[in-house]
Amino acid sequence: MSISQETAVLDAIYQALRTLNEERGPGEQIAVGPSTCLFGEGSALDSLSLVSVIVDLETAVSDQFGKPISLTDDKAMSRDPVPFTDVIALKTYILELLA
């Protein structure tokens, strides 16, 4: 893993969250940062919003790195905790998939 790869993945996650914010009203904006809760207790995302972020992210990462990834396969869903609890956990999981 290179620092540039780590930065690129984090940027892709942030962009997916910013895209989601563009679709939400002023009072519904979610914070975009490393500790942003994506799933579970304390998450500002409903299930449809999470799916939207995941689809955008799978596409962006696959396009950028030339390697298709799936964030909702059996491997991801059987992890405890799941890899999208927060931004850092998601970034770590994506980097594992790209390795």
Protein Blocks (a to p, Z undefined) as FASTA:
>chain_A
ZZklmmmmmmmmmmmmmmmmmmpcfklcccddfklcfbdehiabdfklmmmmmmmmmmmm
mmmnopacdfkbfklmmpccdfklbmmlmmmmmmmmmZZ
